[in-house]
Amino acid sequence: ILIFFGIKAIDKVQLGGLILLFVSLVALFVKGGSQIDFSQLIFESNPSFFLLPFGVVLFSLWGVSLVPEAEEVLKEKSNYLKKIIPFAVILPMIVYLLFIVLILGLSGNETPPDALSFLNKSLGANLTYLILSMAIITTFTSFIALGLTLKKMLWHDLKINEKLSWAIASFVPISLYFLGIKDFIQVIGFVGGIMLAIDGIIVSLIYKKLSSLSVRFIVYPVILILVLGVFSEIISFFLCK
């Protein structure tokens, strides 16, 4: 329903979800911070998983597709966009880093793929329910924001009927989940390491076309890293089988 009605409906839900997310994170750090064992931050892992984080990390930090939505929300204040984007990149990185330190400090090698299901032992049932609610809220707000972007791409760029675009963006992901495509790491690794990396290559080429000669040299290392990332994700996928 929110994807159907567009950004005016979504931005309020996004703001509420963001507030609840930070409240949950503060509660998590207050309760779990004293239990961190820093010796667990360095641990041995299976060498075959060395390349695995690329897609997952890229997925977690990717926000390019939401830039047009942010511009739409700002409207006549869109000149603030260049000031907002650095904060939108740096702040999540800091929060993720703190979250990683906390989770690994509590569970180390016992950390499950979803990072949260072990919390009941460490933090108690009440806080665990709060954190799991945070995870649902975060996933939900991301889903509706990206769903709106996909709907607009299908509608405006591919000229598909608006209602059909909405149906594809809303129900295809859910259908794939119920068909069995639900392995958390593999899904976000594939989307991040392959699909978003390709997206990044396209964005880099656009940037090269629009930029002055003095900054174009930045594009080639970025494209090289993304290309290597695509191959690493494919290799990692088969190594982990």
Salt bridges, closest charged atoms under 4 A:
GLU69 OE1 - LYS152 NZ 3.19
GLU72 OE1 - LYS152 NZ 2.49
GLU162 OE2 - LYS151 NZ 3.42
